Structure formats: structure tokens, C-alpha cells
Amino acid sequence: MTEFEFDLSHRQRQILVRVVEEYVATGMPVGSKTLVERSEFDVSPSTVRSELAELETLGFLTHPHTSAGRVPTEAGYRYVADDLLGHLEPQPPTFPLDLASTNT
């Protein structure tokens, strides 16, 4: 779980992850139409816009100007990173290598 108290819906988490991925890949603000076209979202761009606005209200996204798409904030990056790290498989325990007692 992340350090944030926000309980994002499944769709909000998916949208936030996709915005971060698209922005990292392109360096350009990400719009709702792009998200719908390049993802598995089975909703309209207006539904995605509504979710983007909510994520912006929560401080995870911002936009450079009114007609631009959204870009992740530091909090948005942190939420996605923490969420991703929470799903990683734990590292297997290390096995002992007794290199000091090798026969020479």
C-alpha cells in the first residue's frame, strides 16, 4: 500500500498508470482521447476526462494550460511507483556461498 490515504478506484489507478507511462514515453501532456485510443479502456473520452479531473483534484495530475492534457505530479509518480513496488515478487532468499573454504 502507498503512503497516501487516497483509495483510488480501479479505473482511476489504471488511468493514472497510463498517464504516467504515456508521459514518460512521450514527454507530452496526455489527453483523454489518447488514453482511450491507446488503452483497453471501454469508456468514452468524457468519462476519462472526468476521472482525470478527479485525479487532478487529488493532486496526482496537473496540466500546463486549460486545453492541454494532463501530466503527472510528484505525488502521481510516487503513487504509481509505490503501487508497482507493492506488486513485485519478493526476492528469493540468498543461498550461502562459502567462498572462503574453497580448495586450491
Secondary structure, DSSP 8 states (H G I E B T S, - for coil): --S------HHHHHHHHHHHHHHHHH-S-B-HHHHHHTS---S-HHHHHHHHHHHHHTTSEE-SSTTS-BEE-HHHHHHHHHHHHHTS----------GGG---
